[in-house]
Structure formats: C-alpha cells, structure tokens
Amino acid sequence: MTPPEAPVQGQIGRGTETPPAVSVCLTLTKRADFLRAAQARRQGMPGFLLQARQRRENEPGGAAIRIGYTCSKKLGNAVARNRAKRRLREIARAVLPTQGQPGWDYVLVGRPEATATRDFALMRADLERALRQIHGTGR
C-alpha cells in the first residue's frame, strides 16, 4: 500500500502581492520597548491605537521593523483578547512590509468593542492611513 500523495505546497491560493511579515518584521517582547513606544508618537484609529517610534542607531534591532501587540482586559476575556490580537497581527502582516519604515518600532493597541468586530478591510485601511500620518507622507 502506498501513501496518498500530499498536495503540492506553494503560492497557489496565497496572496502574493505582499511579502510575509515574518521575513521583514521582528516582534517586540521586552516591556521596556513597549514603554518607549508608548511615550512616542500616537495615532488613534477607530479599531486600534498605533504607537510608533524611531529607534536610535545604537539600539538593537538594526534596520528591521519591529512590531508589538497589546490588548488589555478591557477588551474582554482571553478568547476576545486573543481574537483581537490575531486580527492586529494579520493587518500588520499585510501592511507593514510595504508601508512600515525600517528602524521603527510599532505597537498596535486593541480597542474595546472595536478591534474584534470592525470590518477587516476598514482596519487595514486604518493602519495604512495611520502610518501615513505618523510618517507625514500625505493623507
């Protein structure tokens, strides 16, 4: 008996218009990085709050884009918070590789009753608009 053939894995069925964020973005893990981002630039959007700061040259991370996500208990129980973080990760994966700037730290903060329920296309457009406003590249 021969095993069944596995389907060929590749780019079929996956969006190829943007590269995956894994190769471009690093994830913030240290509390100090989140606190530094909280003291820098902010841009509020209906579905989330974007905090962004440009790192100094002597800081770790080099020219990589670093991203962090946070959702407080105000969003609800663990299931609601995790769903909100998954949505934030997905919009960051879609937008930051093309519109984020190297050498910057970004933190996406979930909003109660908005992050988990807002239309995904609107959240993606919100992140694009927030990045343009943070970096001052037009409207």
Phi, psi and omega in degrees: 000128179262146180290153179293152179288133176279143178296149180288125178271139179181206184276001180292126178086355178252145177292127182253007183286334177231145178288156179293144182291340182300322183281343186249323188254142172255155181262133175289135179232337184270138181301322181301323178294320178295320180293321177296321179292327180292337180268357184262212183290147178225148174218113180277138177230163182300327184262346184193173173245132177255125173248136183215144175211147177270129180283153174283162184295330183273001180275153178292158180112338178058227183264011181284156172272128178246140185226141176228158182227140176214138177221120183277176180291349176296336179286339180132202182285182184300324180297315180293319180294317180294322177296317179297318179294323177298318179294319178295319178298320183290320178290326177294320179297327182277328190255317188298323180300331182260330185244350175283157181251136179299145180085011180245150171252134178236140174232127176258123182250124181289148178251141179299137176058020178229314185297318184279342186246343183293146180302135186298319180296323178292321179295320179296316178296323177299317180294319178299316180294319180297319179295320177298319181289321179297317184270356177067038182253043176094187184246000000 
